């Protein structure tokens, strides 16, 4: 596998799209958290809301892991799109066929792509870890690992997005069409998720039936549902009308979906024509 990964690295290390997306992602993770940091310090912390609800600092050390992971989660479309471009380029330029002619098995070919998706998720999580650490120290609060599990949730979300991207790339095989399908799927799932969340609220209010936020039970939203903004006074006030959170269920579904994505991706590669 190490040899195959070295070959993959030779393919992409000088690829302009890979370099640009990677740089934008790294800068974006830091920038989006810096914006939240500045807005909180210069606006929210001095607003009338503080008088009513109490001071809230999203980057103090017991919250920085969750805040940074949540904010960076909005940028995971970038590495997912990069993976779509990389996998579909293999089919466009027939390099996948050449690799197999040169002695790779189909299983080796798809497994090295899956390992790449895994490594991208690992790199993203490491970036979030050090970003959270930096903003935590800048808050002037004592070091704490409370809430560091959210970096793990971020890793699962990154891996979920990457595996969905890989599956769509293997299914569609054309870059523009695959990217379009990815965005359409994301939009449709988010729309259905919103409808399910509204239904969840109504079931609790009118039928006294609390099934949790059912929108979080869908594939992409199960990954999203594990990452929320830290608890704050305004959020706690809204808890009274919202369904109960079932993080263990959302986490379990996320892992199940990952296994399904893995099986579907490998199965597609093994059974379709080159």
Backbone as a ProteinNet text record, in pm:
[ID]
protein_1_A
[PRIMARY]
XXXXXXXXXXXXXXXXXXXXXXXXXXXXXXXXXXXXXXXXXXXXXXXXXXXXXXXXXXXXXXXXXXXXXXXXXXXXXXXXXXXXXXXXXXXXXXXXXXXXXXXXXXXXXXXXXXXXXXXXXXXXXXXXXXXXXXXXXXXXXXXXXXXXXXXXXXXXXXXXXXXXXXXXXXXXXXXXXXXXXXXXXXXXXXXXXXXXXXXXXXXXXXXXXXXXXXXXXXXXXXXXXXXXXXXXXXXXXXXXXXXXXXXXXXXXXXXXXXXXXXXXXXXXXXXXXX
[TERTIARY]
83	0	86.4	198.9	287.6	338.6	374.7	423.1	314.3	191.4	79.7	51.1	62.1	38.8	146.4	269.9	376.6	347.1	292.3	255	143	43.7	-65.8	-13.2	84	141	212.1	280.2	345.9	243.9	122.4	18.2	-33.2	-41.9	-115.5	-28.7	98	176.8	196.8	198.9	215.9	87.3	-23.4	-152.2	-208.3	-231.6	-269.2	-396.8	-499.2	-625.5	-605.3	-523.6	-495.2	-426.4	-329.5	-255.7	-347	-427.2	-514.1	-619.3	-684.7	-789.1	-729.6	-612.9	-548.1	-514.3	-457.9	-421.3	-546	-650.2	-773.5	-835.2	-828.6	-886	-810.6	-678.1	-597.8	-622.9	-618.1	-643.2	-786.1	-880.1	-1020.8	-1050.5	-990.7	-1013.4	-969.3	-853.3	-803.8	-888.1	-920.5	-991.1	-1131.4	-1205.9	-1344.2	-1349	-1252	-1247.6	-1200.8	-1111.3	-1066.6	-1182.4	-1266	-1382.6	-1475.5	-1502.4	-1587.5	-1523.1	-1392.5	-1318.2	-1330.7	-1310.5	-1316.3	-1458.8	-1555.9	-1695.4	-1737.8	-1698.9	-1736.1	-1672.4	-1544.4	-1473.6	-1519.4	-1546.3	-1573.2	-1719.9	-1807.3	-1948.8	-2036	-2039.6	-2133.7	-2100.9	-1971.1	-1932.8	-1968.7	-1992.5	-2024.7	-2169.1	-2248.4	-2386.2	-2479.1	-2601.9	-2702.8	-2733.4	-2710.5	-2740.3	-2657.5	-2536.7	-2452.5	-2515.3	-2575.4	-2639.6	-2756.3	-2827	-2945.8	-2912.2	-2809.9	-2785.6	-2653.1	-2564.9	-2435.7	-2327.7	-2202.5	-2091.8	-2069.5	-2041.4	-2017.7	-1891.9	-1796.3	-1670.7	-1652.6	-1672.4	-1668	-1529.2	-1423.7	-1289.2	-1216.9	-1286.6	-1222.5	-1199.2	-1103.3	-1052.7	-1155.7	-1261.6	-1361.9	-1460.8	-1444.4	-1533.8	-1460.1	-1330.7	-1259.3	-1259	-1250.5	-1249.7	-1380.7	-1491.2	-1622.6	-1644.8	-1610.7	-1630.8	-1550.5	-1422.7	-1335.5	-1379.9	-1417.4	-1462.8	-1591.3	-1682.8	-1809.8	-1786.8	-1707	-1683	-1609.4	-1507.2	-1429.7	-1513	-1614.9	-1699.7	-1768.6	-1790.6	-1855.3	-1764.8	-1636.1	-1541	-1507.2	-1568.9	-1533.8	-1579.2	-1657	-1690.8	-1565.9	-1466.7	-1346.5	-1267.7	-1228.2	-1157.6	-1244.7	-1376.7	-1466	-1467.8	-1476.1	-1473.4	-1338.6	-1232.3	-1100.1	-1092.6	-1149.3	-1147.5	-1230.6	-1343.4	-1424.3	-1342.3	-1272	-1190.2	-1081	-1014.6	-904	-951	-1062	-1107.9	-1166	-1240.1	-1298.4	-1191.6	-1083.6	-972.6	-911.9	-912.2	-860.3	-939.2	-1070.4	-1154.5	-1149.3	-1143	-1138.2	-1013.2	-898.5	-771.3	-726.6	-814	-789.4	-666.7	-624.1	-508.8	-543.3	-671.2	-711.7	-688.7	-718.9	-698.8	-549.9	-468.2	-324	-266.1	-315.5	-268.5	-296.9	-414.3	-452.5	-374.6	-348.6	-264.4	-122.5	-76.1	58.4	68.9	-42.4	-34.6	-116.7	-179.9	-266.9	-392.9	-447.3	-580.2	-683.4	-806.5	-911.5	-925	-911.1	-924.2	-813.4	-691.8	-581.8	-608.9	-660.4	-686.4	-786.9	-898.6	-1002.1	-961.9	-885.1	-843.2	-745.6	-659.4	-566.7	-642	-752.3	-835.6	-905.5	-951.9	-1018.1	-919.3	-796.9	-693.8	-661.6	-661.4	-641	-751.1	-876.3	-987.9	-969.3	-919.1	-892.2	-781.1	-674.1	-561.2	-599.9	-683.8	-732.3	-812.6	-895.8	-974.1	-883.1	-778.6	-682.7	-610.1	-562.9	-495.7	-588.9	-714.6	-812.6	-832	-839.7	-859.3	-737.2	-617.6	-494.9	-491.3	-531	-536.8	-633.8	-750.1	-850.3	-796.4	-726.6	-669.9	-576.9	-483.5	-386.3	-450.3	-551.1	-622.8	-698.1	-765.7	-837.5	-741.7	-626.1	-524.8	-479	-452.8	-404.9	-508.2	-635.1	-738.9	-769.4	-753.9	-773.3	-671	-544.8	-440.1	-460.9	-509.6	-530.7	-644.5	-730.7	-843.3	-799.1	-678.3	-627.3	-685.6	-754.4	-814.2	-723.8	-736.6	-650.2	-672.2	-563.2	-570.5	-665.7	-745	-838.6	-863.9	-881	-916.1	-1065.1	-1141	-1285.1	-1345.3	-1414.5	-1475.7	-1386.6	-1267.8	-1175.9	-1230.4	-1329.5	-1391.7	-1456.5	-1486.1	-1545.8	-1449	-1319.2	-1222.4	-1238.9	-1268.7	-1297.9	-1425.3	-1527.7	-1651.6	-1625.3	-1537.4	-1500.3	-1434.2	-1346.9	-1282.1	-1385.9	-1485.4	-1589.4	-1670.7	-1696.7	-1769.3	-1685.4	-1556.5	-1468.6	-1462.8	-1451	-1444.2	-1575.7	-1687.3	-1818.7	-1831.6	-1796	-1802.9	-1710.4	-1590.1	-1494.5	-1543.8	-1605.4	-1653.8	-1774	-1859.9	-1972.3	-1918.4	-1818.9	-1757.4	-1694.8	-1625.1	-1560	-1663.5	-1772.1	-1877.8	-1940.7	-1971.4	-2030.9	-1933.4	-1804	-1703.8	-1694	-1699.8	-1693	-1820.6	-1933.7	-2061.1	-2075.2	-2036.3	-2061.5	-1944.5	-1822.9	-1699.8	-1672.2	-1759.8	-1736.2	-1731.4	-1626	-1600.2	-1715.4	-1755.3	-1860.4	-1991.6	-2028.1	-2153.9	-2150.7	-2037.4	-2024.8	-2035.4	-1969.5	-1978.4	-2122.3	-2189.6	-2330.1	-2417.6	-2398.4	-2476.6	-2449	-2322.7	-2286.3	-2363.9	-2366.8	-2437.5	-2589	-2640.1	-2784.8	-2824.5	-2745.2	-2775	-2771.9	-2669.7	-2657.3	-2777.4	-2821	-2935.5	-3064.1	-3085.7	-3206.9	-3209.9	-3094.8	-3092.8	-3116.6	-3057.4	-3078.6	-3224.4	-3288.3	-3430.1	-3515.2	-3490.3	-3564.7	-3536.8	-3410.1	-3372.9	-3450.7	-3466.4	-3542.4	-3687.5	-3746.2	-3884.1	-3896.3	-3800.8	-3803.1	-3785.4	-3701.9	-3682.7	-3810.2	-3880	-4007.8	-4108.6	-4111.2	-4200.9	-4166.3	-4036.5	-3992.5	-4045.1	-4037.3	-4085.8	-4236.9	-4309.9	-4455.7	-4497.4	-4425.4	-4456.3	-4438.3	-4333.6	-4311.8	-4416.7	-4452.1	-4544.4	-4688.8	-4731.6	-4873.4	-4904	-4805.8	-4830.8	-4749.6	-4672.4	-4587.2	-4497.6	-4450.5	-4364.7	-4229.4	-4126.5	-3992.6	-3904.8	-3888.9	-3805.9	-3669.2	-3638.6	-3513.5	-3524.7	-3416.6	-3414.4	-3395.6	-3504.1	-3499.4	-3420.6	-3402.6	-3321	-3176.7	-3131.4	-2993.9	-2974.5	-3080.7	-3069.8	-3039	-3024.1	-2988.5	-2836	-2784.9	-2639.7	-2548.8	-2562.2	-2473.2	-2506.8	-2634.2	-2676	-2643.3	-2622.4	-2577.9	-2436.4	-2354.6	-2220.1	-2228.9	-2319	-2336.3	-2390	-2480.8	-2550.9	-2461.8	-2344.1	-2253.9	-2180.2	-2176.5	-2105.1	-2203.5	-2215.9	-2304.3	-2224.1	-2279	-2213.5	-2225.4	-2124.1	-2127.8	-2253.3	-2293.4	-2409.8	-2385.7	-2487.4	-2481.9	-2620.4	-2631.7	-2761.8	-2877.9	-2859.7	-2968.8	-3006.4	-2905.2	-2930.3	-3004.9	-2970.1	-3037	-3183.2	-3211.9	-3350.9	-3436.9	-3375.6	-3450.3	-3469.9	-3395.3	-3402.3	-3541.8	-3618.6	-3749.9	-3847.5	-3828.4	-3923	-3862.5	-3733.7	-3667.7	-3667.1	-3661.3	-3654.6	-3525.5	-3526.5	-3407.9	-3299.1	-3174.2	-3062.6	-3027.5	-3004.1	-2960.6	-2825.7	-2717.5	-2587.1	-2539.2	-2571.2	-2528.2	-2591.7	-2718.2	-2788.4	-2731.4	-2707.9	-2652.6	-2513.2	-2431.2	-2296.7	-2302.2	-2392.5	-2406.9	-2447.9	-2541.9	-2586.4	-2473.6	-2394.2	-2281.6	-2184.2	-2153.7	-2061.4	-2122.4	-2251.1	-2319.3	-2314.6	-2343.7	-2339.5	-2199.3	-2095.3	-1957.6	-1930.2	-1978	-1960.4	-2035.8	-2155	-2233.4	-2162.3	-2107.4	-2034.1	-1913.3	-1842.5	-1725.7	-1766.8	-1868.7	-1913.6	-1959.4	-2037.8	-2091.3	-1979.8	-1879.6	-1768.1	-1685.5	-1649.7	-1570.5	-1649.2	-1775.7	-1859.5	-1873.4	-1890.9	-1903	-1774.7	-1660.2	-1533.2	-1505.5	-1543.6	-1514.2	-1603	-1724.3	-1822	-1849.3	-1791.4	-1818.1	-1701.7	-1730.4	-1627.5	-1523.4	-1402.2	-1297.1	-1317.4
-121.7	0	126.6	123.1	239	272.8	168.5	190.5	253.2	205.3	258.2	403	434	571	665.3	616.6	698.6	730.6	631.2	654.5	757.8	746.4	843.4	983.6	993	1123.8	1185.2	1101.8	1151.6	1206.7	1150	1195.4	1334.8	1362.1	1481.8	1594.2	1566.1	1666.5	1795.9	1787.5	1907.7	1947	1885.5	1912.7	2043.6	2140.1	2275.4	2276.2	2202	2200.3	2148.6	2045.5	1988.7	2092.3	2163	2263.4	2378.1	2427.7	2542.4	2507.1	2392.7	2352.1	2329.4	2266.7	2241	2370.9	2467.1	2595.9	2669.9	2671.7	2739	2675.2	2542.9	2474.7	2510.6	2505.9	2538.5	2682.6	2774.7	2916	2934.2	2864.3	2878.3	2834.5	2723.6	2674.2	2778.2	2836.1	2938.6	3065.6	3105.6	3231.8	3230.4	3121.5	3118.2	3121.9	3058.1	3063.2	3199.2	3262.3	3396.7	3496.3	3480.5	3568.2	3553.3	3428.7	3404.7	3465.4	3449.8	3502.6	3654.4	3721.6	3868.4	3917.5	3854.4	3895.7	3880.8	3770.8	3750	3853.9	3884.3	3979.3	4123.8	4161.2	4302.3	4340.1	4241	4274.3	4206.7	4073.3	4001.1	4020.1	4015.2	4025.5	4160.1	4263.6	4395.8	4436	4341.1	4371.9	4358.9	4402.5	4394.7	4250.2	4157.6	4016.7	3961.7	4014.9	3968.4	4002.3	4118.8	4162.3	4069.1	4025.5	3942.3	3795.4	3744.7	3600.8	3560.8	3656.1	3623.3	3612.7	3629.3	3628.8	3488.4	3483.4	3356.1	3368.4	3278.7	3281	3145.8	3139.5	3011.2	2950.3	3026.3	2973.1	2951.7	2963.3	2923.5	2772.5	2721.5	2587.5	2475.2	2497.4	2391.1	2394.5	2494.2	2505.5	2513.7	2543.7	2568.1	2447.7	2326.5	2205.8	2194.3	2221.7	2210.6	2323.6	2445.5	2560.6	2545.8	2513.4	2502.7	2388.8	2275.7	2161.5	2194.8	2262.7	2301	2398.2	2500.9	2602.4	2543.3	2461.9	2402.6	2302.3	2246.1	2149.1	2206.3	2336.9	2400.5	2401.6	2378.4	2384.4	2247.2	2143	2008.1	1978	2068	2052.9	2060.9	2139.3	2158.9	2029.3	1957.5	1831.4	1727.2	1729.9	1635.6	1660.4	1787.7	1821.9	1786.2	1806.3	1769.6	1620.3	1538.6	1394.3	1354.1	1423.1	1395.5	1422.6	1535.4	1570.5	1466.8	1424	1330	1193.2	1142.8	1009.7	1011.9	1117.8	1123	1147.2	1216.2	1233.1	1098.4	1004.6	870.5	806.5	825.6	765.9	848.9	980.4	1067.2	1042	1030.8	1014.7	868.6	777.3	633	586.5	663.8	622.1	502.7	488.3	371.7	243.6	249.7	133.7	102.1	206.2	186	125.1	171.7	115.1	-34.3	-74.5	-215.4	-297.3	-239.2	-306.4	-326.3	-227.8	-234.8	-332.4	-391.8	-495.1	-472.1	-354.3	-332.7	-417.1	-463.1	-523.1	-411.9	-441.8	-340.9	-306.9	-408.3	-385.7	-294.1	-313.8	-225.1	-82.2	-67.6	66.2	141	77.3	147.4	162.7	65.1	76.5	191.7	217.6	328.5	461.8	468	588.7	607.2	496.2	503	544.1	491.2	530.8	679.2	729.7	873	954.8	907.1	976	975.7	863.7	852.5	947.9	955.3	1042.6	1190.2	1225.6	1363.8	1399.5	1304.7	1327.3	1340.3	1258.2	1264.9	1400.3	1442.7	1572.6	1685.4	1678.7	1782	1787.8	1670	1665.2	1719.8	1689.4	1742.6	1894.7	1946.2	2091	2155.6	2094	2146.4	2140.6	2031.8	2018.2	2134.2	2162.7	2269.3	2408.4	2424.3	2552.1	2576.6	2472.3	2483.8	2513.7	2449.7	2471	2616.4	2670.9	2809.1	2908.2	2890.2	2982.9	2964	2842.4	2819.6	2894.7	2887.4	2961.1	3111.8	3156.5	3300.9	3354	3262.7	3306.7	3339.7	3293.9	3323	3236.7	3128.7	3039.1	2919	2850.7	2735	2621.4	2550.2	2439.8	2331.6	2278.4	2171.7	2086.2	1955.5	1865.1	1834.1	1904	1884.1	1920.1	1826.2	1850.5	1815.5	1758.9	1727	1615.4	1541.4	1435.8	1494.1	1624	1685.9	1685.9	1683.1	1669.5	1532.6	1431.1	1298.9	1297.9	1371.2	1381.9	1452.5	1553.6	1623.2	1526.6	1440.2	1341.1	1251.5	1206.1	1121.3	1196.3	1324	1403.4	1420.1	1448.7	1462.7	1333.6	1220.6	1091.8	1060.6	1095.9	1073.1	1152.3	1279.6	1363	1307.5	1264.7	1212.2	1082.6	996.1	868.6	888.4	983.6	1015.3	1068.7	1156.1	1211.3	1100.3	1009	898.5	809	779.6	695.6	761.3	889.6	960.6	964.3	984.8	987.2	853.6	744.3	611.2	579.1	627.5	602.7	684.1	811.1	902.9	906.1	915.7	909.9	1033.7	1129.1	1253	1368.2	1447.8	1546.9	1644.4	1715.3	1816.3	1757	1644.8	1579.7	1529.5	1472.5	1420.1	1531.6	1644.6	1758.5	1808.8	1815.9	1858.1	1765.2	1633.5	1535.1	1548.9	1573.5	1590.4	1706.3	1820.6	1937.2	1915.6	1851.7	1824.4	1731.7	1626.7	1533.6	1605.1	1687.9	1760.4	1851.7	1922.2	2011.4	1936.4	1824.1	1744.8	1687.5	1634.4	1576.3	1683	1800.8	1907.9	1952.9	1956.1	1993.3	1890.5	1762.5	1656.5	1660.8	1690.5	1698.7	1808.5	1924.6	2033.8	1994.1	1924.7	1878	1780.3	1689.7	1592.8	1660.6	1764.3	1836.8	1909.3	1969.9	2035.4	1932.6	1817.4	1709.6	1662.6	1657.4	1616.2	1711.1	1841.5	1942.4	1928.5	1908.7	1895.1	1769.6	1660.6	1536.2	1554.3	1625.8	1647.8	1741.4	1843.9	1945.1	1894.5	1828.2	1791.7	1648.4	1559.3	1418.8	1367.4	1457.2	1419.6	1300.6	1298.1	1189.9	1248.4	1211.7	1266.9	1162.7	1176.5	1084.8	1144.2	1255.9	1324.1	1404.1	1465.9	1542.8	1444.1	1405.8	1299.1	1338.8	1468.2	1512.2	1466.7	1441.1	1396.7	1248.6	1180.7	1037	1005.8	1109.5	1091.3	1086.6	1031.2	1007	1125.7	1236.3	1349.9	1420.5	1426.5	1498.2	1422.3	1291.8	1218.8	1262.6	1290.1	1343.1	1486.5	1566.3	1705.1	1711.8	1618.4	1625.3	1605.3	1545.9	1525.6	1652.9	1749.2	1873.8	1988.5	2042.9	2156.6	2267.6	2387.9	2500.8	2480.7	2522	2500.3	2558	2495.7	2543.4	2686.3	2768.3	2907.2	2942.5	3054.1	3087.1	3088.6	3143.3	3149.2	3010.6	2926.3	2790	2710.3	2730.4	2659.5	2700.4	2827.1	2874.5	2804.2	2770.4	2706.1	2556.9	2498.5	2355.5	2309.9	2400.1	2362.2	2318.4	2366.8	2332.6	2237	2211.5	2125.6	1980.5	1885.8	1744	1713.7	1604.7	1562.3	1515.5	1547.2	1498	1355.5	1269.3	1132	1109.8	1163.6	1156.9	1014.9	921.6	782.8	723.1	758.6	708.3	770.2	901.6	970.5	916.9	894.8	840.5	699.9	617.4	481.1	481	568.4	577	624.5	718.9	769.6	656.7	573	461.4	359.4	331.7	238.6	291.4	420.8	480.6	472.4	491.6	480.7	340.8	240.3	102.2	78	137.3	124.5	192.8	312.9	384.4	302.5	245.2	163.5	44.8	-27.5	-145	-106.6	0.1	41.6	86.4	156.4	204.5	87.5	-4.1	-119.9	-207.8	-231.6	-316.2	-258.5	-127.5	-61.2	-77.9	-61.2	-70.2	-212.7	-310.7	-448.8	-503.5	-447.7	-509.4	-433.9	-315.3	-238	-252.5	-223.5	-230.4	-120	-149.4	-48.1	60.3
0	0	0	74.1	78.2	-61.8	-139	-275.3	-361.9	-346.5	-424.9	-387.5	-258.4	-213.1	-267.1	-277.7	-335	-481.3	-552.6	-692.6	-701.3	-610.2	-607.3	-579.6	-490	-456.2	-576.6	-654.2	-774.9	-874.4	-874.4	-966.5	-931	-800.5	-758.4	-703	-670.9	-597.4	-675.5	-807.7	-889.9	-961.4	-921.7	-986.6	-931.2	-1018.4	-976.1	-891.5	-933.9	-860.2	-718.5	-703.5	-570.9	-481.9	-536.9	-459.2	-417.8	-511	-483.4	-378.3	-396.1	-300.7	-162.7	-156.6	-27.6	45.2	-29	31	78.3	-3.6	35	158.9	167.7	283.8	411.7	405.3	524.1	568.2	473.8	507	556.6	493	529.2	670.9	714	850.9	953.5	930.8	1023.7	1013.1	890.8	869.4	927.6	907.3	954.2	1107.1	1172.4	1318.5	1367.4	1293.4	1330.4	1321.6	1219.8	1204.6	1324.8	1365	1482.2	1606.7	1619.4	1734.1	1741.7	1628.7	1624.6	1649.6	1584.8	1602.1	1747.5	1809.9	1949.8	2040.6	2016.5	2102.7	2083	1958.3	1928.1	1921.4	1905.4	1888.5	1994.1	1989.9	2075.9	2222.7	2256.7	2397.3	2458	2375.2	2426.9	2396.7	2349.8	2313.6	2433.1	2412.8	2517.4	2552.5	2456.8	2482	2597.2	2616.9	2726.3	2860.2	2867	2991.2	3024.8	2920.5	2941.4	2963.2	2894.9	2897.2	2960.5	2987.2	3044.4	2938.1	2979	2884.9	2828.2	2698.9	2631.8	2547.8	2569.5	2495.5	2426	2293.4	2223.4	2211	2242.8	2226.6	2359.2	2472.5	2595.8	2589.5	2666.9	2640.5	2656.8	2730.9	2741	2624.8	2534.2	2418.9	2285.1	2287.9	2163.1	2069.5	2124.8	2040.4	1962.5	2031.7	1967.1	1867.1	1905.4	1816.7	1687.6	1701.6	1584.6	1493.4	1552.3	1472.2	1398.1	1466.8	1403.2	1288	1312.5	1209.1	1088.9	1114.9	1005.5	926	989.4	920.4	798.6	796.4	681.7	558.7	577.1	465.6	408.9	459.9	415.9	273.5	215.8	73.7	-14.1	29.6	-51.9	-73	33.9	9	-59.9	-34.8	-102.3	-252.4	-292.4	-434.8	-497.2	-420.9	-472.1	-500.7	-412.1	-432.7	-553.8	-574.7	-694	-820.2	-820.8	-938.1	-960.5	-852.7	-865.7	-915.8	-862.2	-902.1	-1042.7	-1076.7	-1211.8	-1318.1	-1282	-1375.9	-1415.3	-1321.6	-1351.9	-1465.5	-1463.1	-1567	-1696.5	-1683	-1800.9	-1884	-1816.5	-1887.4	-1895	-1853.3	-1863	-1783.6	-1685.1	-1605.6	-1516.6	-1480.6	-1401.1	-1481	-1610.3	-1697.1	-1710.9	-1723.7	-1736.1	-1609.3	-1491.9	-1364.8	-1357.3	-1401.6	-1394.6	-1496.8	-1614.4	-1714.1	-1658.7	-1579.5	-1522.4	-1405.8	-1366.3	-1262.8	-1137.8	-1124.7	-1009.4	-1025.6	-915.4	-919.8	-902.6	-940.2	-920.2	-772.1	-688.4	-543.9	-493.5	-543.4	-504.2	-548.9	-670.6	-724.1	-637.4	-604.3	-527.6	-381.5	-329.7	-190.2	-169.6	-266.9	-250.5	-253.8	-329.2	-329.7	-194.7	-138.2	-8	100.5	92.3	189.4	173.6	51.4	29.9	97.2	81.5	147.2	298.5	350.5	494.3	537	458.9	492.8	486	388.8	380.5	505.6	553.2	674.9	796.5	802.3	913.3	913	796.1	785.4	828.1	786.2	821.9	972.6	1035.9	1181	1255	1204.7	1266.5	1255.1	1139.3	1119.4	1217.9	1235.4	1329.7	1472.6	1507.1	1641.9	1674.5	1585	1612.4	1604.7	1519.1	1513.6	1643.7	1693.7	1820.6	1934.9	1931.5	2034.8	2034.9	1916.2	1905.7	1957.3	1915.8	1961.2	2109.5	2159	2302.1	2384.9	2343	2415.2	2402.4	2287.7	2269.6	2354.7	2404.4	2488.1	2629.9	2667.3	2800.9	2909.8	2873.5	2972.8	2995.5	3110.9	3140.3	3040	3008.7	2913.4	2963.7	2872.2	2906	2782.7	2804.3	2694.6	2693.8	2777.2	2779.6	2642.8	2583.2	2453.1	2336	2361.5	2252.1	2163.3	2213.3	2131.4	2006.1	2006.4	1887.5	1769	1796.8	1687	1621.8	1703.6	1649.5	1567	1614.8	1537	1404	1408.8	1284.9	1187.4	1238.8	1153.2	1085.8	1161.5	1103.3	998.1	1023.5	925.1	798.5	813.8	697.9	618.2	689.2	621	550.4	612.2	550.1	420.7	423.8	303.4	194.8	236	139.2	75.7	155.6	102.8	11.1	44.8	-44.6	-177.4	-169.1	-290.8	-374.4	-308.7	-379.4	-446.5	-375.2	-431.7	-554.3	-544.6	-658.5	-775.7	-746.3	-852	-924.6	-850.1	-909.9	-988.1	-940	-1007.9	-1136.4	-1131.5	-1243.9	-1342.4	-1292	-1370.8	-1457.2	-1461.8	-1535.6	-1436.3	-1441.6	-1337.3	-1316.8	-1422.6	-1409	-1364.1	-1423.8	-1389.7	-1245.8	-1204.2	-1067.6	-963.6	-991.3	-898.9	-891.4	-1006.6	-1007.8	-926.9	-942.9	-867	-717.3	-681.8	-541	-478.5	-546.3	-492.8	-492.9	-597.4	-602.1	-487.8	-468	-358.1	-223.2	-203.8	-77.8	-55.6	-162.2	-150.1	-121.4	-191.5	-170.7	-30.1	15.4	150.1	257	239.2	336.5	339.5	222.1	215.9	289.9	263.7	332.7	482.3	517.5	658.7	731.3	665.4	725.9	748	651.5	665.8	782.3	793.9	903.5	1038.6	1043.8	1170.1	1212	1115.3	1145.3	1195.1	1131	1173.1	1314.3	1345.2	1479.3	1586	1557.1	1652.6	1671.8	1563	1571.9	1646.9	1625.2	1696.6	1847	1884.4	2027.7	2086.4	2009.3	2060.1	2066.5	1958.2	1947.8	1988.5	1976.2	2006.5	2124.6	2184.6	2297.8	2263	2138.3	2089.1	2050.7	2124.8	2103.2	2034.5	1902.6	1824	1792	1855	1824.8	1695.8	1656.4	1530.7	1415.2	1352	1251.7	1127.2	1106.1	993.5	1006	1130	1152.2	1123.1	1082.8	1058.4	911.5	829.6	688.5	673.7	561.1	548.2	576.4	502.2	524.1	654.5	687.5	808.2	935.8	926.2	1045.2	1081.7	980.3	1005.5	1057.3	998.7	1042.8	1185.2	1218.1	1346.3	1466.6	1446.9	1560.2	1597.9	1506.1	1531	1544.1	1660.5	1685.2	1751.4	1745.4	1812.2	1962.8	2040.2	2185.5	2250.3	2358.7	2433.3	2480.9	2465.6	2512	2564.1	2633.8	2694.6	2596.4	2477.8	2380.7	2331	2311.2	2265.1	2371	2496	2604.7	2616.9	2585.1	2589.6	2484.9	2370.3	2262.3	2285.6	2378.8	2403	2443.1	2503.3	2552.9	2445.8	2321.6	2214.9	2112.9	2122.4	2025.7	2073.3	1979.3	2017.4	2093.1	2167.3	2241.6	2145.7	2176.7	2096.6	2140.3	2041.8	2068.6	1999.2	2056	1987.7	1962.3	2052.3	2033	1908.2	1881.6	1764.1	1636.3	1639.8	1522.9	1490.8	1594.8	1575.7	1515.7	1566.3	1515.4	1369.1	1333.7	1194.8	1103.5	1151.4	1073	1039.8	1137.7	1115.9	1019.8	1034.4	943.7	800.8	783.3	649.7	589.9	670.9	621.9	567.3	639.1	592.6	462.3	450.7	327.6	211.5	234.9	130.2	84.7	181.3	148	60.5	102.8	27	-113.3	-124.1	-253.7	-348.1	-294.8	-377.7	-430.8	-341.8	-382.9	-480.1	-448.7	-533.1	-673.6	-682	-812.2	-894.3	-829.1	-900.6	-947.3	-868.2	-901	-1012.2	-1024.6	-1113.8	-1243.6	-1258.8	-1381.7	-1479.3	-1604.8	-1708.1	-1687.1	-1728.3	-1721.8	-1825.5
[MASK]
++++++++++++++++++++++++++++++++++++++++++++++++++++++++++++++++++++++++++++++++++++++++++++++++++++++++++++++++++++++++++++++++++++++++++++++++++++++++++++++++++++++++++++++++++++++++++++++++++++++++++++++++++++++++++++++++++++++++++++++++++++++++++++++++++++++++++++++++++

